[in-house]
Amino acid sequence: MKAVILDAASLGPDIDLSAIREQVDDLEVHLASTTEQSRERLAGAQVAIVNKVVLDATTLEALSELKLICVLATGTNNIDMATAERLGIEVRNVTAYGTASVAQHTLMLILALANRLPLYQRDVAAERWNESPFFCLMNHGTLQLEGKHLVIVGQGELGSRVGALGEALGMRVNFAARPGHEAADSRPGIAELAPEADVISLHCPLTDATRHLIGADRLATLKPDALLVNCARGGIIDEEAALAALRQGRLGGLGVDVLPAEPPRDGHALLDALNEPLNLIVTPHNAWITPEARQRIVALTSDNLRRWKAQRDGA
């Protein structure tokens, strides 16, 4: 059985692929591929292993021997799933590989924003501490998290882990009802929880119900010192509206690990605003990248291959 990894570089240079090699007869590894290159590179392969390369209908239809696509991520939006199903190509993804990594990153954003780290780092770099009349700077009011209210949208494995971290800090934690399904959910909705939240952390998928879930209207209901963190998907926050609220003092801090277009080759307003004296943090979609999380992707992909072979051989 031949397998081809199309974009191994997306896992980083320090990842051991041995677990995948053990499951196949021949593993061909490419650091990066375009959709057009994938058609040639997957010719004769039974298994495609891919992270972000788009495998569209034209590509899949040209690969008569392809039987399985292993996605090195949770999202499968880069695969034409309808065509894969029509052609009998199974698609298997990986989940929960980065729970600890993303939860840690989320907590880092919350802590940094609560302590106004972006603002104080700017002050130190500008030598304002050097010029202080006494031993410290306290010109930016910080937020003690103990006793504060953390509202989380998304009560899956990741949201639950962030909730546990919040509780460890002494925060009161509430999970919002699933957006779009509030009527069938016993939990209060984000509309009800937002006005009393000190911190809102997003861990839900981007859907029609969650696009701009935190938009101008919702932002207007928040406490002026509330913190907003998005380690889920770009677009769940209306980033332009959130930036306006931050600039106008109607939002205490904003931390995002995701943007609507990644990488942001055409720029983004939040990136431009990093030059301003704002309690703003933008990280490059790297909440998931601890070595342990990336190696876990390999292990889970190996498991997917092993189970698929057992299913195939038992048929």
MARFI-954971 format. One record per residue (C-alpha): residue number from 1; residue in three letters; x, y, z. Coordinates in pm, 1 decimal, padded with zeros to 6 digits. Example, Ala and Ser with C-alpha at 12.3 -4.5 7.8 and 13.67 -1.06 7.14 Angstrom:
REM residues 2
+-----+-----+----------+----------+----------+
!   i !  aa !       xx !       yy !       zz !
+-----+-----+----------+----------+----------+
!   1 ! Ala !  01230.0 ! -00450.0 !  00780.0 !
!   2 ! Ser !  01367.0 ! -00106.0 !  00714.0 !
+-----+-----+----------+----------+----------+
END
This chain:
REM residues 315
+-----+-----+----------+----------+----------+
!   i !  aa !       xx !       yy !       zz !
+-----+-----+----------+----------+----------+
!   1 ! Met !  00000.0 !  00000.0 !  00000.0 !
!   2 ! Lys !  00138.3 !  00336.2 ! -00103.6 !
!   3 ! Ala !  00068.8 !  00652.9 !  00094.2 !
!   4 ! Val !  00169.1 !  01008.4 !  00012.4 !
!   5 ! Ile !  00199.7 !  01296.9 !  00258.6 !
!   6 ! Leu !  00138.5 !  01616.8 !  00063.9 !
!   7 ! Asp !  00232.9 !  01885.9 !  00317.9 !
!   8 ! Ala !  00452.9 !  01737.8 !  00588.5 !
!   9 ! Ala !  00607.0 !  02078.7 !  00661.4 !
!  10 ! Ser !  00277.5 !  02181.1 !  00820.3 !
!  11 ! Leu !  00365.9 !  01951.9 !  01112.0 !
!  12 ! Gly !  00709.4 !  02107.7 !  01159.9 !
!  13 ! Pro !  01060.7 !  01971.5 !  01104.3 !
!  14 ! Asp !  01094.3 !  01795.8 !  01439.4 !
!  15 ! Ile !  00815.1 !  01539.1 !  01403.0 !
!  16 ! Asp !  00883.9 !  01164.7 !  01379.6 !
!  17 ! Leu !  00674.8 !  00996.6 !  01108.0 !
!  18 ! Ser !  00774.6 !  00642.3 !  01206.1 !
!  19 ! Ala !  00429.1 !  00552.0 !  01335.5 !
!  20 ! Ile !  00280.6 !  00626.0 !  00993.1 !
!  21 ! Arg !  00560.4 !  00447.4 !  00807.2 !
!  22 ! Glu !  00488.2 !  00132.2 !  01005.5 !
!  23 ! Gln !  00134.6 !  00119.7 !  00867.8 !
!  24 ! Val !  00216.9 !  00140.4 !  00496.2 !
!  25 ! Asp !  00443.8 ! -00035.7 !  00248.9 !
!  26 ! Asp !  00565.0 !  00283.9 !  00083.7 !
!  27 ! Leu !  00547.4 !  00636.1 !  00222.5 !
!  28 ! Glu !  00630.1 !  00927.7 ! -00004.4 !
!  29 ! Val !  00677.8 !  01256.5 !  00177.9 !
!  30 ! His !  00644.7 !  01604.9 !  00028.3 !
!  31 ! Leu !  00701.8 !  01910.6 !  00240.3 !
!  32 ! Ala !  00440.7 !  02116.0 !  00053.5 !
!  33 ! Ser !  00213.0 !  02070.6 ! -00246.0 !
!  34 ! Thr ! -00036.2 !  02266.3 ! -00449.4 !
!  35 ! Thr ! -00364.7 !  02116.4 ! -00558.6 !
!  36 ! Glu ! -00226.1 !  02080.5 ! -00910.1 !
!  37 ! Gln !  00088.8 !  01905.3 ! -00786.6 !
!  38 ! Ser ! -00116.5 !  01668.3 ! -00573.8 !
!  39 ! Arg ! -00277.1 !  01512.7 ! -00881.4 !
!  40 ! Glu !  00061.1 !  01394.1 ! -01005.8 !
!  41 ! Arg !  00199.5 !  01308.2 ! -00664.1 !
!  42 ! Leu ! -00100.4 !  01098.3 ! -00563.3 !
!  43 ! Ala ! -00109.1 !  00898.9 ! -00887.4 !
!  44 ! Gly ! -00088.8 !  00530.5 ! -00796.0 !
!  45 ! Ala ! -00137.0 !  00595.2 ! -00423.1 !
!  46 ! Gln ! -00409.0 !  00431.3 ! -00217.9 !
!  47 ! Val ! -00376.8 !  00678.6 !  00070.1 !
!  48 ! Ala ! -00345.4 !  01056.9 !  00069.4 !
!  49 ! Ile ! -00224.5 !  01218.2 !  00393.0 !
!  50 ! Val ! -00291.7 !  01590.0 !  00395.0 !
!  51 ! Asn ! -00330.1 !  01884.4 !  00627.0 !
!  52 ! Lys ! -00436.7 !  02193.2 !  00431.9 !
!  53 ! Val ! -00388.5 !  02108.4 !  00062.7 !
!  54 ! Val ! -00720.2 !  02138.8 ! -00120.3 !
!  55 ! Leu ! -00834.2 !  01813.3 ! -00279.3 !
!  56 ! Asp ! -01115.7 !  01921.9 ! -00507.5 !
!  57 ! Ala ! -01351.0 !  01720.9 ! -00726.7 !
!  58 ! Thr ! -01127.5 !  01739.5 ! -01033.5 !
!  59 ! Thr ! -00832.4 !  01607.1 ! -00833.5 !
!  60 ! Leu ! -01023.6 !  01323.6 ! -00668.1 !
!  61 ! Glu ! -01182.5 !  01214.1 ! -00994.1 !
!  62 ! Ala ! -00835.7 !  01180.4 ! -01149.3 !
!  63 ! Leu ! -00712.9 !  00940.9 ! -00877.9 !
!  64 ! Ser ! -00862.9 !  00604.6 ! -00960.2 !
!  65 ! Glu ! -00659.5 !  00412.1 ! -00699.7 !
!  66 ! Leu ! -00719.7 !  00645.4 ! -00406.2 !
!  67 ! Lys ! -00916.0 !  00477.1 ! -00126.5 !
!  68 ! Leu ! -00844.0 !  00680.5 !  00185.8 !
!  69 ! Ile ! -00769.9 !  01040.9 !  00278.4 !
!  70 ! Cys ! -00615.8 !  01094.8 !  00621.3 !
!  71 ! Val ! -00650.6 !  01457.7 !  00727.2 !
!  72 ! Leu ! -00382.7 !  01575.5 !  00970.3 !
!  73 ! Ala ! -00634.1 !  01803.2 !  01142.1 !
!  74 ! Thr ! -00990.9 !  01812.0 !  01268.5 !
!  75 ! Gly ! -01135.7 !  02026.3 !  00989.8 !
!  76 ! Thr ! -01205.6 !  01861.9 !  00654.8 !
!  77 ! Asn ! -01316.5 !  02172.8 !  00467.0 !
!  78 ! Asn ! -01022.5 !  02137.1 !  00223.8 !
!  79 ! Ile ! -01162.1 !  01806.5 !  00098.5 !
!  80 ! Asp ! -01454.2 !  01785.9 ! -00144.5 !
!  81 ! Met ! -01643.1 !  01553.4 !  00085.9 !
!  82 ! Ala ! -01937.7 !  01498.6 ! -00149.1 !
!  83 ! Thr ! -01709.5 !  01386.3 ! -00430.5 !
!  84 ! Ala ! -01509.0 !  01164.6 ! -00196.5 !
!  85 ! Glu ! -01827.5 !  00994.8 ! -00080.9 !
!  86 ! Arg ! -01948.5 !  00950.9 ! -00438.5 !
!  87 ! Leu ! -01618.9 !  00791.1 ! -00537.5 !
!  88 ! Gly ! -01607.3 !  00567.0 ! -00231.9 !
!  89 ! Ile ! -01300.7 !  00740.1 ! -00087.4 !
!  90 ! Glu ! -01307.3 !  00731.2 !  00290.9 !
!  91 ! Val ! -01199.6 !  01043.3 !  00480.7 !
!  92 ! Arg ! -01063.8 !  01019.0 !  00834.7 !
!  93 ! Asn ! -00954.7 !  01313.8 !  01047.2 !
!  94 ! Val ! -00798.3 !  01353.5 !  01391.9 !
!  95 ! Thr ! -00950.1 !  01518.1 !  01696.7 !
!  96 ! Ala ! -00848.0 !  01620.6 !  02048.1 !
!  97 ! Tyr ! -00478.4 !  01612.2 !  01964.3 !
!  98 ! Gly ! -00412.4 !  01967.9 !  02082.3 !
!  99 ! Thr ! -00637.9 !  02003.3 !  02384.4 !
! 100 ! Ala ! -00359.5 !  02072.9 !  02634.2 !
! 101 ! Ser ! -00170.4 !  02294.6 !  02390.7 !
! 102 ! Val ! -00466.9 !  02512.9 !  02293.7 !
! 103 ! Ala ! -00598.7 !  02533.9 !  02649.3 !
! 104 ! Gln ! -00255.4 !  02647.7 !  02766.7 !
! 105 ! His ! -00241.0 !  02911.3 !  02492.2 !
! 106 ! Thr ! -00591.2 !  03030.3 !  02577.2 !
! 107 ! Leu ! -00496.8 !  03069.2 !  02941.7 !
! 108 ! Met ! -00182.1 !  03256.9 !  02838.4 !
! 109 ! Leu ! -00392.3 !  03506.9 !  02642.8 !
! 110 ! Ile ! -00635.7 !  03551.3 !  02930.8 !
! 111 ! Leu ! -00357.9 !  03604.4 !  03184.6 !
! 112 ! Ala ! -00163.1 !  03842.6 !  02961.4 !
! 113 ! Leu ! -00469.6 !  04053.0 !  02885.9 !
! 114 ! Ala ! -00581.9 !  04054.4 !  03248.9 !
! 115 ! Asn ! -00240.8 !  04188.1 !  03351.7 !
! 116 ! Arg ! -00232.8 !  04435.9 !  03059.1 !
! 117 ! Leu !  00094.0 !  04281.0 !  02943.7 !
! 118 ! Pro !  00089.7 !  04439.1 !  02593.8 !
! 119 ! Leu !  00055.6 !  04785.0 !  02745.7 !
! 120 ! Tyr !  00317.8 !  04739.3 !  03015.0 !
! 121 ! Gln !  00566.2 !  04584.3 !  02773.6 !
! 122 ! Arg !  00521.2 !  04887.9 !  02550.7 !
! 123 ! Asp !  00579.9 !  05117.8 !  02848.2 !
! 124 ! Val !  00896.8 !  04934.0 !  02951.7 !
! 125 ! Ala !  01031.5 !  04943.8 !  02595.1 !
! 126 ! Ala !  00962.5 !  05318.0 !  02583.6 !
! 127 ! Glu !  01163.5 !  05361.2 !  02908.6 !
! 128 ! Arg !  00864.4 !  05491.2 !  03102.8 !
! 129 ! Trp !  00963.3 !  05268.7 !  03395.2 !
! 130 ! Asn !  01308.3 !  05428.7 !  03393.2 !
! 131 ! Glu !  01142.9 !  05766.6 !  03435.8 !
! 132 ! Ser !  00888.0 !  05663.0 !  03699.4 !
! 133 ! Pro !  00890.3 !  05876.8 !  04019.4 !
! 134 ! Phe !  00862.9 !  05557.1 !  04226.8 !
! 135 ! Phe !  00946.2 !  05187.7 !  04199.4 !
! 136 ! Cys !  00666.9 !  05059.6 !  03972.1 !
! 137 ! Leu !  00423.1 !  05149.8 !  03699.4 !
! 138 ! Met !  00050.9 !  05118.1 !  03760.8 !
! 139 ! Asn ! -00098.5 !  05333.8 !  03489.9 !
! 140 ! His ! -00298.2 !  05044.0 !  03341.5 !
! 141 ! Gly ! -00551.4 !  04887.6 !  03576.2 !
! 142 ! Thr ! -00519.8 !  04508.8 !  03586.6 !
! 143 ! Leu ! -00789.2 !  04247.0 !  03638.9 !
! 144 ! Gln ! -00763.2 !  03991.6 !  03919.1 !
! 145 ! Leu ! -00920.7 !  03676.6 !  03777.6 !
! 146 ! Glu ! -01009.8 !  03512.7 !  04108.3 !
! 147 ! Gly ! -01380.1 !  03559.1 !  04168.3 !
! 148 ! Lys ! -01443.6 !  03682.0 !  03813.0 !
! 149 ! His ! -01688.6 !  03531.3 !  03564.8 !
! 150 ! Leu ! -01555.9 !  03326.6 !  03272.1 !
! 151 ! Val ! -01806.9 !  03255.6 !  02995.9 !
! 152 ! Ile ! -01711.9 !  02986.4 !  02744.5 !
! 153 ! Val ! -01883.7 !  02918.2 !  02414.4 !
! 154 ! Gly ! -01824.6 !  02552.0 !  02331.2 !
! 155 ! Gln ! -01834.8 !  02278.1 !  02594.9 !
! 156 ! Gly ! -01639.3 !  02016.5 !  02405.6 !
! 157 ! Glu ! -01312.5 !  01869.2 !  02526.6 !
! 158 ! Leu ! -01122.8 !  02194.1 !  02469.2 !
! 159 ! Gly ! -01379.5 !  02429.2 !  02618.2 !
! 160 ! Ser ! -01413.2 !  02201.1 !  02918.4 !
! 161 ! Arg ! -01035.9 !  02202.0 !  02972.3 !
! 162 ! Val ! -01027.6 !  02583.1 !  02960.8 !
! 163 ! Gly ! -01314.8 !  02585.5 !  03209.1 !
! 164 ! Ala ! -01116.4 !  02365.4 !  03445.8 !
! 165 ! Leu ! -00819.8 !  02602.9 !  03421.2 !
! 166 ! Gly ! -01047.6 !  02895.4 !  03495.0 !
! 167 ! Glu ! -01186.5 !  02719.2 !  03800.9 !
! 168 ! Ala ! -00830.0 !  02650.0 !  03918.2 !
! 169 ! Leu ! -00778.8 !  03027.0 !  03919.8 !
! 170 ! Gly ! -01090.2 !  03070.3 !  04129.8 !
! 171 ! Met ! -01311.4 !  03192.5 !  03846.8 !
! 172 ! Arg ! -01682.7 !  03127.2 !  03819.0 !
! 173 ! Val ! -01736.5 !  02939.3 !  03492.7 !
! 174 ! Asn ! -02046.8 !  02920.8 !  03275.1 !
! 175 ! Phe ! -02088.2 !  02749.1 !  02940.1 !
! 176 ! Ala ! -02321.7 !  02916.7 !  02694.4 !
! 177 ! Ala ! -02593.1 !  02729.8 !  02510.1 !
! 178 ! Arg ! -02493.5 !  02602.0 !  02169.2 !
! 179 ! Pro ! -02547.7 !  02891.4 !  01926.7 !
! 180 ! Gly ! -02843.9 !  02828.1 !  01699.7 !
! 181 ! His ! -02983.9 !  02562.0 !  01934.2 !
! 182 ! Glu ! -03070.8 !  02773.6 !  02236.8 !
! 183 ! Ala ! -03435.4 !  02662.1 !  02241.3 !
! 184 ! Ala ! -03334.8 !  02299.6 !  02298.2 !
! 185 ! Asp ! -03052.0 !  02378.2 !  02540.3 !
! 186 ! Ser ! -03095.2 !  02413.9 !  02915.6 !
! 187 ! Arg ! -02791.3 !  02641.5 !  02945.2 !
! 188 ! Pro ! -02829.6 !  03019.9 !  02915.7 !
! 189 ! Gly ! -02741.8 !  03169.0 !  02579.2 !
! 190 ! Ile ! -02449.9 !  03398.8 !  02510.4 !
! 191 ! Ala ! -02690.6 !  03692.1 !  02486.3 !
! 192 ! Glu ! -02788.6 !  03635.3 !  02849.8 !
! 193 ! Leu ! -02438.0 !  03562.5 !  02977.7 !
! 194 ! Ala ! -02237.8 !  03827.4 !  02791.7 !
! 195 ! Pro ! -02339.8 !  04134.7 !  02998.0 !
! 196 ! Glu ! -02216.2 !  03975.3 !  03322.0 !
! 197 ! Ala ! -01899.5 !  03817.2 !  03180.0 !
! 198 ! Asp ! -01553.7 !  03934.0 !  03280.8 !
! 199 ! Val ! -01389.5 !  03704.9 !  03026.6 !
! 200 ! Ile ! -01539.2 !  03540.6 !  02716.9 !
! 201 ! Ser ! -01346.8 !  03256.1 !  02554.0 !
! 202 ! Leu ! -01458.5 !  03103.6 !  02225.5 !
! 203 ! His ! -01413.9 !  02731.3 !  02148.2 !
! 204 ! Cys ! -01686.6 !  02661.0 !  01894.5 !
! 205 ! Pro ! -01681.7 !  02587.3 !  01520.6 !
! 206 ! Leu ! -01746.6 !  02856.0 !  01261.3 !
! 207 ! Thr ! -02099.2 !  02801.1 !  01130.8 !
! 208 ! Asp ! -02382.2 !  03018.7 !  01006.7 !
! 209 ! Ala ! -02497.7 !  03040.2 !  01369.5 !
! 210 ! Thr ! -02157.1 !  03145.9 !  01505.5 !
! 211 ! Arg ! -02034.1 !  03381.7 !  01233.3 !
! 212 ! His ! -01997.1 !  03723.0 !  01402.4 !
! 213 ! Leu ! -02143.7 !  03570.1 !  01718.3 !
! 214 ! Ile ! -01960.2 !  03850.0 !  01897.6 !
! 215 ! Gly ! -02053.8 !  04143.3 !  01677.3 !
! 216 ! Ala ! -02121.8 !  04510.4 !  01735.9 !
! 217 ! Asp ! -02455.4 !  04452.6 !  01909.7 !
! 218 ! Arg ! -02313.4 !  04190.7 !  02147.6 !
! 219 ! Leu ! -02002.5 !  04398.1 !  02216.1 !
! 220 ! Ala ! -02224.1 !  04688.0 !  02319.7 !
! 221 ! Thr ! -02364.3 !  04474.7 !  02604.1 !
! 222 ! Leu ! -02026.9 !  04384.0 !  02757.0 !
! 223 ! Lys ! -01864.6 !  04536.2 !  03062.5 !
! 224 ! Pro ! -01612.4 !  04796.5 !  02946.1 !
! 225 ! Asp ! -01324.3 !  04602.3 !  03105.5 !
! 226 ! Ala ! -01430.7 !  04258.2 !  02976.7 !
! 227 ! Leu ! -01172.1 !  04043.6 !  02799.9 !
! 228 ! Leu ! -01246.9 !  03861.5 !  02475.5 !
! 229 ! Val ! -01038.8 !  03565.7 !  02353.4 !
! 230 ! Asn ! -01077.6 !  03367.1 !  02031.0 !
! 231 ! Cys ! -00874.6 !  03050.0 !  01978.7 !
! 232 ! Ala ! -01145.4 !  02889.0 !  01765.7 !
! 233 ! Arg ! -01194.5 !  03025.9 !  01413.6 !
! 234 ! Gly ! -01162.1 !  03367.5 !  01257.9 !
! 235 ! Gly ! -01496.3 !  03528.9 !  01188.3 !
! 236 ! Ile ! -01668.9 !  03415.9 !  01507.8 !
! 237 ! Ile ! -01576.2 !  03761.8 !  01629.9 !
! 238 ! Asp ! -01647.9 !  04063.1 !  01411.7 !
! 239 ! Glu ! -01284.9 !  04170.6 !  01438.6 !
! 240 ! Glu ! -01345.9 !  04520.8 !  01304.4 !
! 241 ! Ala ! -01621.7 !  04584.3 !  01558.9 !
! 242 ! Ala ! -01410.9 !  04439.8 !  01841.5 !
! 243 ! Leu ! -01119.0 !  04663.1 !  01745.3 !
! 244 ! Ala ! -01345.5 !  04967.2 !  01745.4 !
! 245 ! Ala ! -01472.8 !  04875.8 !  02092.5 !
! 246 ! Leu ! -01115.5 !  04831.5 !  02216.7 !
! 247 ! Arg ! -01008.1 !  05168.0 !  02079.5 !
! 248 ! Gln ! -01309.4 !  05338.7 !  02233.3 !
! 249 ! Gly ! -01258.7 !  05188.2 !  02578.7 !
! 250 ! Arg ! -01566.7 !  04966.6 !  02555.2 !
! 251 ! Leu ! -01361.8 !  04644.1 !  02570.2 !
! 252 ! Gly ! -01086.6 !  04570.8 !  02820.3 !
! 253 ! Gly ! -00873.4 !  04342.6 !  02606.3 !
! 254 ! Leu ! -00876.7 !  04135.4 !  02290.5 !
! 255 ! Gly ! -00670.0 !  03824.7 !  02217.1 !
! 256 ! Val ! -00701.7 !  03621.4 !  01897.4 !
! 257 ! Asp ! -00509.0 !  03326.1 !  01758.3 !
! 258 ! Val ! -00713.6 !  03314.0 !  01438.5 !
! 259 ! Leu ! -00817.8 !  03544.8 !  01155.9 !
! 260 ! Pro ! -01075.3 !  03496.8 !  00878.5 !
! 261 ! Ala ! -00804.5 !  03451.4 !  00611.0 !
! 262 ! Glu ! -00486.0 !  03263.3 !  00702.0 !
! 263 ! Pro ! -00214.6 !  03346.3 !  00640.9 !
! 264 ! Pro ! -00333.2 !  03710.1 !  00620.5 !
! 265 ! Arg ! -00147.8 !  03789.7 !  00297.6 !
! 266 ! Asp ! -00362.9 !  04096.9 !  00236.5 !
! 267 ! Gly ! -00315.3 !  04221.4 !  00591.0 !
! 268 ! His ! -00580.0 !  04274.4 !  00855.5 !
! 269 ! Ala ! -00695.4 !  04563.1 !  01071.5 !
! 270 ! Leu ! -00590.8 !  04382.2 !  01391.0 !
! 271 ! Leu ! -00235.7 !  04344.0 !  01261.2 !
! 272 ! Asp ! -00218.3 !  04714.0 !  01182.4 !
! 273 ! Ala ! -00349.6 !  04794.9 !  01529.5 !
! 274 ! Leu ! -00059.5 !  04615.0 !  01699.7 !
! 275 ! Asn !  00132.6 !  04939.9 !  01656.8 !
! 276 ! Glu ! -00120.9 !  05120.1 !  01875.1 !
! 277 ! Pro ! -00121.4 !  05138.5 !  02257.0 !
! 278 ! Leu ! -00397.2 !  04880.1 !  02297.6 !
! 279 ! Asn ! -00448.1 !  04574.2 !  02518.8 !
! 280 ! Leu ! -00436.1 !  04357.6 !  02208.9 !
! 281 ! Ile ! -00263.1 !  04027.7 !  02132.4 !
! 282 ! Val ! -00261.0 !  03852.7 !  01794.9 !
! 283 ! Thr ! -00085.4 !  03516.6 !  01766.9 !
! 284 ! Pro ! -00032.0 !  03335.8 !  01433.3 !
! 285 ! His ! -00271.7 !  03040.2 !  01470.2 !
! 286 ! Asn ! -00010.9 !  02858.8 !  01676.2 !
! 287 ! Ala ! -00207.1 !  02764.9 !  01986.6 !
! 288 ! Trp ! -00189.5 !  02401.1 !  01874.8 !
! 289 ! Ile !  00183.1 !  02373.6 !  01797.1 !
! 290 ! Thr !  00344.9 !  02221.0 !  02104.4 !
! 291 ! Pro !  00567.7 !  01927.3 !  01998.9 !
! 292 ! Glu !  00347.6 !  01691.7 !  02197.6 !
! 293 ! Ala !  00034.8 !  01800.6 !  02011.3 !
! 294 ! Arg !  00198.2 !  01772.8 !  01669.1 !
! 295 ! Gln !  00338.9 !  01428.9 !  01747.7 !
! 296 ! Arg ! -00005.9 !  01325.4 !  01868.5 !
! 297 ! Ile ! -00139.0 !  01399.5 !  01519.8 !
! 298 ! Val !  00101.1 !  01140.5 !  01380.1 !
! 299 ! Ala ! -00005.0 !  00883.5 !  01639.3 !
! 300 ! Leu ! -00375.3 !  00941.0 !  01570.4 !
! 301 ! Thr ! -00318.9 !  00923.1 !  01195.5 !
! 302 ! Ser ! -00135.7 !  00594.1 !  01244.0 !
! 303 ! Asp ! -00438.1 !  00469.7 !  01440.1 !
! 304 ! Asn ! -00667.3 !  00576.1 !  01154.3 !
! 305 ! Leu ! -00454.7 !  00384.1 !  00906.1 !
! 306 ! Arg ! -00446.1 !  00073.6 !  01124.4 !
! 307 ! Arg ! -00822.2 !  00072.3 !  01177.0 !
! 308 ! Trp ! -00888.9 !  00133.8 !  00808.0 !
! 309 ! Lys ! -00664.1 ! -00157.9 !  00708.8 !
! 310 ! Ala ! -00836.3 ! -00385.2 !  00959.6 !
! 311 ! Gln ! -01174.5 ! -00281.2 !  00824.6 !
! 312 ! Arg ! -01058.7 ! -00333.2 !  00465.7 !
! 313 ! Asp ! -00903.8 ! -00671.5 !  00533.5 !
! 314 ! Gly ! -01206.3 ! -00787.8 !  00726.2 !
! 315 ! Ala ! -01443.5 ! -00698.1 !  00446.6 !
+-----+-----+----------+----------+----------+
END
